[in-house]
């Protein structure tokens, strides 16, 4: 029998982190928790090298022009060295079931550039019809404990409408996947592929980027779904002019993967849940 589920939204997550910090201090009487750089004690006392949970987080909801509603989700990995794989299924699922399937299955370690939150933000969205009622709940089972995060549009304080007029980075870049003629800007610019790759052989990836007159953009690749390790070279680049962004992805095992590319002008844009662009590329890997 799994342990009792814990539910988290943005505010609940902050409260949880403080509580986990206190529990972590009690549980490590013979160990000093390893601190991460440029941080403050309360928020990172719970971040240890390994053995910690991964927590799904509902971040906010957005009204779309067509009347549908987009729920944005991220996650917190409380491990500074341990990435966690949780395949889709009974340990990683979204309810209602019709919205299940596009959440991440690979959870990278706590990002050092935002270590105090141990948080990966704006990872994917779930779009619901305009007449949808109820919650969209993402659940993860980690080490016998189920953590659930309900997304809902009934709480106005979680709603985000037009931050582009307020944020420090008011314009998201346009990403273009020329191979499929896809392009877009915003939280779900495109889903491309599937491409074909071979285990151990670098797969070239080229994404076009239009900065829309912004001075630069941080472009980062992530392993979103897939059964084994993906290595990017390079993983991140700072783009100061439009054009193509090139990298390679190397896969350690066969299977179906989804890669995510995120473009944003600054980390402030992502933390304000605004003005970033996510694109997704499916890849089928064989031996």
N, C-alpha and C positions, 0 to 999 in steps of 0.2 A: 504494500500500500504506500503510495506517495505521501509525503508530508503535506500539511495544509498549504494551499496556495496563498501567495502574497500578491496583492494588486498594487500597481504603481502607475501614477501619472507624473508629470513634471514636478509638482510640489511635493507629492508623496515620495518621489525619488530623493529629493534633497533631504527630507526628514529621515529617510531610510539610511542615507549615507552617514548622517550624524550618529544615528543609533548603532549602525554597524561598526563605526569607529570605536565606540565604547565597548561593544562586545568583543571586537578584535583585540583590544588592549587587555581584556580579562583573559582571553584565550591564549595569549602568547606570553605566558609568564617567564619563559626561558629564552624568548626571542625578542629582539627589537625589530618592529616592523621597518622594512626598508623604505626610506623616503625617496620620493622622486624629485628631480630638480625643479627649482623655481616654484615652490608650492608652499601652502600653509598647512599646519598640522591636522586640523579637524577633518578637512576634506580628503586627505590622502592616508589617514591612519588605517583605513580599510583596504588600501591597495598593497597587496603582497605579491611576491614573485609568481606564486601558483596556488592552486587549491581553493580559490575563491569563486563565487558565482558569476554568472552573466545574467543581466537583468534587462528585459525589454522595457522600453519607455515610450509612452504616447506623448508626443511633444506639443502638437497643436493641430487645429483644423483650419482649412481654407475654403471659402466659397469659390467655386469655379463659374466662369461666365455663362455656362450652359445650365446652371442651377444645381449641378452635382456638387458633392462635398469631398474634399481630399483630406484624409487623415495622415499626418506625418508621424513616422516612428523612427526611433534610434535605439541605441542600447548602451549599457554600461558593462564593460569587462573590468572586473576588479583585480585582474592579474596583470602585473607589469611585464611578465616574461612568458606566460602561457596563453597562446591562442587556443581557442576552443572550437571544435567541430560539433555541430548538432544538426543531423540530417532532418529534412522535412518528415513529418510523421507524428507519432505519439509524444515525442519529446520537443517538438517545434511545430506549432500549429496555430492557425488563426480561425476564429469562429465569428460569424457564420462561415461554414465551410466554403461557400462560393467565393470568398475573398482570400482563401488560403493559397499559398504556393510561391509568392514572390518575395517573401521575407528572407533575410540572410541565413545561411547555414554555417558560415565561417565568421568567427568573431575575433578580430584582431586584438592585440594587447592594448592596454590603456595608451592613448596617443600622448606622446611626450610633450607635444606642443600645447596640449590642453590637459595636462596631467591632473590638475586639481579637480577636474570633473570626472576623470577616468571614463570619458563619454565619447561615443561616436554619434554625431548628430545628423539628422535629416538623411537617413540611410535609404528609406523607401517610403512610398505612399500607397495608401489604399483608397480608391475612389468609390464612393457609394452613390446610389441614385438620390435625386433631390427629395423623394418621398420616403427615404430610408428612416426607420425608427429603431432605436435601441443602440447597442454597443457593438463595436468591432474589437475583439479581444485577442491579443497576441500572447501566447503562453510558451514558456521555455521550462523544461525539466532539466535541472542541473544538480548532479550529485544527490538525487532523490528528492529534491525540493522543487516544487512548481512555482514559478514566478509569472504573474499575469499582469498585463497592462491594458485597461479598457480605453478604447478611443471612442469619444462621444462628442457630438456637436451641440449638446444641450447646455454646456457651460460656456458662457460668453467670454470668460477670462482666458480660455484656451484658444479662442478664435483669433486669427490674424487675417487682416484684409489688405491693407496697403501700407506695408512698411517701406516700400521703395522711396517714399518721400521723407522718411525719417532716418533710414540707416546710413552708416558711414560709406557703404558701397552700394549706390543706388541702382546699378545696372548689372544684371547677370549676363555673362558671355553667351554667345550662340555657339553650340557644338554641332559639327557636321560630320556625318559618316558617309563619305562620298561613295563607298563601295555599294551602298544600298540606296543612295539618294535621300538619306534621312537627315533631318536637321531639326533643331529646336532649342529653346532656352527655357529654363525653369526647372521645376522639381522632377519632371519626368519627360525629358527632351525626346528620347527615342529608346526603343528596344530593338537592337540589330542582331543579325545572324539567323541561324547558327553558322559560325565559321567552323572549319575543320582543322585540327591540329594533331600532332603526333607526340607521344610521351617523350620528354627530354629534348625536343627540338624547338628552339625559340619560334614563337609565332609573331610575325611583325604586325603591329597595330598602328594605324594612322588615323588620327582624328583632326579635322579642321576646326579652327577656332576663330571667331570674329569677336574682338574685344569691345565693339561698339563704342569706340573712342575712349575707353578706359585706359589708364597707363600700363596696367599689367594684370596678369591673372595667375593664380596658383592652380596648377592642374595635377591631380593625384589619381592614380589607379588603385582600385581595391579588389580583393577577392571577395565576391558577394555570395556566390553559391558554388558548390562543387566538393567532391569527396576527398581531395588531397591538396598538397601544397602547390601554390602558384607563386612564381618569382617574376617580378617585373624589373626591367632594366631599360631606363630608369623608372622608379616608382613615382617620382614627383619632379615637376619642372616649373620654373617661373617663366611665363611667356610675356615678353614685352612688346610683341607685335603680332598681328594676325598671321594666319598661315596654318601649316600642319604641325601637329604634335606627334612625335614618333616614340614608340617604345616597343619592347618585345615581352611576351608572356611565355614562361616555360612551365609545363605541367608535369608533376611527378607521377601521376597515375591516370589511367583512362577514366572517362566518365563525362557527364554533362556538367558544364560550368556556366556561371554568369559572372562577368566582370563589370565593375562599376567605375566610371570616370566622373570626377567632380571638378568643376571649374568655379573659382570664386576669387574675388579681388583681395579679400583679407579674411582672416579668421573671424573678425568681428561680424562679417556678413552672415556666416554660418551660425554663429551664436545668437544672432538676431532672427534666425529662421527666415532669412530673406536673401534674395539676390544671389543665388547660387544656381548652377545647372548640373543636373545629373543625367548621364547617359548610361545605357546598359548594353553589353555585348554578350550574346550567348555563344558558347564554344563547345563543340563535341570533340573529345580527345580519344584517340585510339592508339594502340601500340604500333 
